[in-house]
Amino acid sequence: MDSDLQASGIRVDRSNLARALYTSDAGLYRIAPQGVVSARTAEDVEAVVAAAIEHRVSLTARGAGTSCAGNAIGSGVILEMHRYLDAVVAVDAEAHTATVQPGVVQADLQAAAAPHGLRFGPDPSTSNRCTIGGMIGNNACGPRALGYGRTADNVVALEAVLGTGERVRLESGGAPPPSVTLDALRGLVNENLAVIRTEFGRFKRQVSGYSLEHLLPENGFDVAKFLAGTEGTLAVITEATVRLVADAPHKRMVVLGYPTMADAADDAPDILRHLPTAAEGLDRRIVDVVANQPGAGALPVLPAGDGWVFVELVDDDDEVLSRRAEALVRECAAVEGWVVDDPKIAAALWKIRADGAGLAESSLAEPAYGGWEDAAVPPERLGDYLRDFDTLLAAHGMHGLPYGHFGDGCVHCRIDFPLGKENGPERYRAFVEEAADLVGRYGGSLSGEHGDGRARSALLTRMYSSEAVALMAEVKDLLDPHGVLNPGIIVDPDPVHTQMRVPSLLTRPLTITDRRFVDEVHRCSGVGKCLAGNGSAGQVMCPSYQATGREQDSTRGRARVLQEMVGGDLIGGWDSPEVAGALDLCLSCKGCSSDCPRGVDMASYKSIVLDEAHRGRIRPRSHYMLGRLPRWGRLVTALRLGALVNAGSQNRLLGKVVRWSAGVDRRRSLPRFASKSTRRSTAVPSSPGTPVAVWVDSFTDSFEGAGLSALIDVLVDAGYAPRFVEKNACCGLTWISTGQREGARKQLSASLDVLHPIASAGIPIVGVEPSCTAVWRSDAAELLPDDERVATVAAHVFTLAEVLTKSPDWEPPDLRGVSVIAQPHCHHTSVLGWAADAALLARAGAEVRQLGGCCGLAGNFGVEKGHYETSVAVAELTLLPAVREADAGTVVLADGFSCRLQLEELAGRTAVTLAQLLASGRVDNGRSAE
């Protein structure tokens, strides 16, 4: 197969790294493929299918890999469509259609359609990373499918390669092209009209199995729509034309409260009479999960009850819309309900639903999983189904947080299946078989929008008759006669409890010796939020993937490699080249720790891996120089060698020697050392007020540009009596990032001796450098889990903005008319939170544009040899374009030492700290800085 493809310029990547990346999707299952092909053209797809047929190698087409039922994994070759086949070919505003390649992300299609006032209707929760090809494969829906239909309803035409090797163009509503295969398919359908008419297409969300109803004569033998939901088992799509819709100009939200969620579901048929575009149900369990999240703040008031339906109505006429909304409240059976006219409140309410969905799988006492994830029943039977489903959970001693698309009768639920315990797979199988029987009794569908995959295909016999199951097998045999396209899905499946990842790990050596690490890397469920663009404020994850587009550089990809390292089949150990390759471009930004719905902390995992991989061995030069930079900084400033070292680093020959010794890229400038300790050279006036300790980290103390005097001035102005922490108290950050964890523990322990007495006295400690401040709220507890002093210090270490917001009598300077581009440090955003800074600047009246993402330097990462290109590419994602577009009078705000270095070197802009901005604002309205 490889030689055949090489002749066409196509390479099958059979490396263990590539195979490890694609062993799982967002489901429960693990299957190692033989190799991976990234298709660049439709001709590539055709060639790969032909080679797979000739050599009888199974082929699984894959988009973003967000499928949660094991739909996108296989033992043969993975045909990856996401990276290159991602073009929006055309948008026809007049025809309300778009033609796209299969790897186009749904959100990118929306962005292309938006200037024409159009959108693609289906909107699954993964819309900012899932692909149109994947949506067609699974017949994806989302909450607004109630108004806009499923993906199948929006397919206009498809170009595809059948499992016979034929390349066809299929027009919805038009005659199929001349094809012996399609003629045989029509004949098969005509022979089985009774089975198809009685068992398929019974209600809207019947997604399980093949949607054979589209092939009925009365439906025009619509092969294009039929292929939606076939999960890549019959054809591989190379291009799709889809329908676009125009949103009605007016939108209104209605919130309805009921005694229970089942009572809310009982009201679904009456709600549907009012023609909503969305009707989403949830109960107290989800609301409490959201409310209990750190930083959740006050949730909007909800109507009385413990179950709710969030309804969206749209209309061309706002007055008509208001009457419709009021009629819904008046005529439904809710205990209480109201129309939400304020868009901000409506957004906050919808956020409860969105956040709850993401948190559902990580909010139970035990890990929760998909598998029985999106069953659907006719909406008129939903209430009784929910009651019986809760009874079934209780009977099996399991728990879940159900929610869903009540208007469509579709219910999502992540359940605490005991997969990591003895007999876990068997208990899983027993539950899902009974759940399938329950759905069958209600005339429902095992899947309502995610497809069957490996999780539900073996259960189809509990939903369909033997005649219907046999018919689907005949269809498979016609369109994929060699059985190469995604085998084991829908037709001839494996048992649902086999080939699961978590149960296979129970006897692995690392599971026995380091269960905590194993559990941590298996936090990643594969939903792929790390693949989404992160330019929005407050989002960081995952900068290196955004720069390279390689799966191995995503948080998910790295997690998969570490999971495979634990498994030990494809990847050896801590020091394996595959692990090193996957972690090399991780910036340790900690964006995943906050942005990932499962709280994956790849920075921590990388630190642990580096520690284990280099245990007892000579480390890279950069670990000794950059990893222990605080020691070198203290030595230089103590001996007052700053000027000499700075001059030497600027010398052409000496600069090369210094860079080589430190493992620094030759294109990088070196930061300038301060002539002496900035802490000792900064005057602190004697002032009355509340005592506050200023903790000066090693970077601030040893290098130029810290702006300490501005920090002191602002604290004095706010009514504090600041004093520097006199003794050295290093947080060990550079030791942590280079995996020298025992050294980090020693640094932290010594620093606790200094900081704990201050914190114990109730004195707030103001950190200067965000990344160092963040260590006390994240890594310190992980590294010193048994030291009770950590919690006390963490509770008393604050950012400047956090301290100032606790000063009710202090008023910020007037910064009205001042434009600010703010680049929060990654650790500031991810660990500390930038909300206090944003609120303070808003009070001051500044016009702030908060950037998302990372600056790209990220401590030692961006200066190390081999990382320069990625560092610059990350900066080019958001930061550098924003700075170039800003006028000269715009203030660039960056509290992070690394961020300021990156800006100065790559953009020639001098950024200021928050303290400098506030201090200068007292003098001249913020247009100059210290």
Secondary structure, 3 states (H helix, E strand, C coil): CHHHHHCCCCCCECCHHHHHHCCCCCCCECCCCCEEEECCCHHHHHHHHHHHHHHCCCEEEECCCCCCCCCCCCCCEEEECCCCCCCEEEEECCCCEEEECCCCEHHHHHHHHHHHCCECCCCCCCCCCCEHHHHHHHCCCCCCHHHHCCCHHHEEEEEEEECCCCEEEEECCCCCCCCHHHHHHHHHHHHCHHHHHHHCCCCCCCCCCCCHHHHCHHHCCCHHHHHCCCCCCCEEEEEEEEECECCCCEEEEEEEEECCHHHHHHCHHHHHCCCCCEEEEEEHHHHHHHHCCCCCCCCCCCCCCCEEEEEEEEECCHHHHHHHHHHHHHHCCCCEEEEECCHHHHHHHHHHHHHHHHHHHHCCCCCCECCCCCCECCHHHHHHHHHHHHHHHHHCCCCECCEEEHHHCEEECCECCCCCCCCHHHHHHHHHHHHHHHHHHCCCECCCCCCCHHHHHHHHHHCCCHHHHHHHHHHHHHHCCCCCECCCCCCCCCCCCCCECHHHHCCCHHHHHCHHHHHHHCCCCCCCHHHCCCCCCCCCCCHHHHHHCCHHHCHHHHHHHHHHHHHCCCCCCCCCHHHHHHHCCCCCCCHHHHHCCCCCCHHHHHHHHHHHHCCCCCCCHHHHHCCCHHHHHHHHHHCCCHHHHHHHHHCHHHHHHHHHHHCECCCCCCCCECCCCHHHHCCCCCCCCEEEEEECCHHHHHECCCCHHHHHHHHHHCCEEEEECCCCCCCCHHHHHCCCHHHHHHHHHHHHHHHHHHHHCCCCEEECCHHHHHHCCCHHHHHCCCCCHHHHHHHHEECHHHHHHCCCCCCCCCCCCCEEEECCCHHHHHHHCCHHHHHHHHHHCCEEEECCCCCCCCCCHHHECCCHHHHHHHHCCCHHHHHHHCCCCCEEECCCHHHHHHHHHHHCCCCECHHHHHHHHHHHCCCCCC
